[in-house]
Amino acid sequence: MLTLLSAFGFSGQIIATGYYMSKADAYCFNTVQMVTAGVLGMLVALLLEGLQPLSLQSGLSVLYLGVFSTCVAFLLQSIAQKYTTETKVGLILSTESVFGALLSVIILHEAVTWRLVLGGLLMFVAMILVESNPLQMKSVFSKLGLKKVVAVLDEEPISESL
């Protein structure tokens, strides 16, 4: 359930960023995002965990995550979204897990498992399907003998039938 809620939240953030980037400065928008993320994060932390002692190591970790994983990442996303669509941003951001797994193998020397490889392949196949021309995909699926998939692609889209 949390994953589904997060997906809706991130989708909303991508759509809102695309909307406001056509009207606002990326740095001002990023400041609003950081203040909002900080306030909401503190509220959730206080509600779920209460006040906790903060060691130097955990304080530096929070600072690092706040600056690089949040502030810099959101700023780069805001700037990039001026030049592309929300759909493409969503696709690009969906590769985070693939590159995270790849870097964990390269940097941390984690084991390569079938589950890891299959997950990465499924992500790339999903991206190709989303970005591909439906007629090209019908041809590919026909050649692979996947008649049920071709039949689904031949169906009329829901939005056109309403």
N, C-alpha and C positions, 0 to 999 in steps of 0.2 A: 504494500500500500504506500509506503514511504517513497519507493522508487517511482511509482505512478504520480504521486504528488510532486516529486522533484522534477519529473519530466514536464509536467504542466507549468511549473514555476520557471524552469529554464526556457521553455517555449515562449512564455509570456515576456520574459526578459529579453529574448532575442527580438521579438516583434516590437516591443516598446523601444528598444535601442534603434531598430531600423526606422521607426516612426520619428523619434526625436532627433536622430542624427541628420535628418533633412532640414531641421529647424534650429538646432542648437550647436554650440561649440563643444567639441569632444571633451575638452578639459573641464568645462563647467558641468557637463553631463556626468562625467566621471566623478566629480566631487560630490554631486547629489547621490550617485550610486554608492559611493564609499560611506557617506554619512548614514544612508538608509541601511546598508548592510551592517555597519557597525552597531547602530542602535538596535536593529532587529536581532543581530547575533548576541548582543549583551542581554537583551530581554529573555531570549530563549535559554541562554546559558544560566542566567539567574533563576529562571523558573525550573529548569531541569536539574541543575547541579547546586544551586545556591552559591554563596561566596566560598571560594576555595583559596588556600594559600598559593601564591605564585612564586615559584623558584626562578632563579636566573635563567636556567636552561629552558623552562617552559615559557618564560617571558620572551626570550629570544626566538623561540619557535613560533609563537603567536605573531611577533613582529615580522619575521620572515614571511610567514603565510599571508599576513595582511598586506605587506608591500608587494611581494612578487606574485603570489598566487591570486590575489584579489585586485589590488590597485593597478599594477602593470598589465595584468591579463585583461581586465575590463577596459582599460584605456586603449590597448591595442585592438581589442574587439570593436570598440566604438569607432575608432579611426577607420578600421578596415570595412565596417558596415556602411560607410559612406559610399563605397565603391562596388558593392555587390548586393545581392538580394538576401532576404532573411532565410530563404530556402537553402541557398548555398552555404550560408553561415552555419545553419543547423547541421548540414552534412559535414562540413569541416570540423565542427566541434564534436560531432559524434565519433570522430576518429581518435579522440583523446584516449579511450581505453586501449585501442590498438597500439598507439605509440607508447603509452605507458607500459604496456606489457613488453613491447619490443625493447624499450630502454632498460627495463628491469632485467632482461636477459643479457643485454650488452654490458650494462654498468655493474649490476649486482650479481651477475652470473647465476641467475635463477634458472631452474630446470625448464626445458621446453617440453611441454606435455601435449598430448593430442587435443585436450580440451582447449589449451591456449591457441594452438594452430587453427583448430576448427572455429573458435570464436573470432579470430582475426579474419579468416576467410569469409565467414558469414557477414561480418561488417563490410568488407570490401564488395562482396556480391550485392549486398543491400544498397550500397552507394551507387554501384553501376546500374542497378535496376531503376533507382529513383532518377538518375540523370539520363537514362537512355530513352531513345525514341520508341514508343510502344510498337510501331511496325517492325522495327529491327528486333525487338525482344520477341515478338510473335514468331518471327522467322527462326530465331535461335531456339526457342522452345519447341517449335515444330520439328526442327532437325534433331533435337534430343529425344523426340518421341513423347513429349509431355503434353498430351492432348487436353488434359483437364486445365492446365495453366493457359493454354491458347484459348480454350472456351471461356475462361474467366476474362481474359483480355478482350474477347469479342463482345462481351456484354456491354450494354449501354451504361455509362456512368450514372450514378444516382442523381447528381446535380442536374443532369440534362433531362431526366425523366420526371422531375417535380414540376 
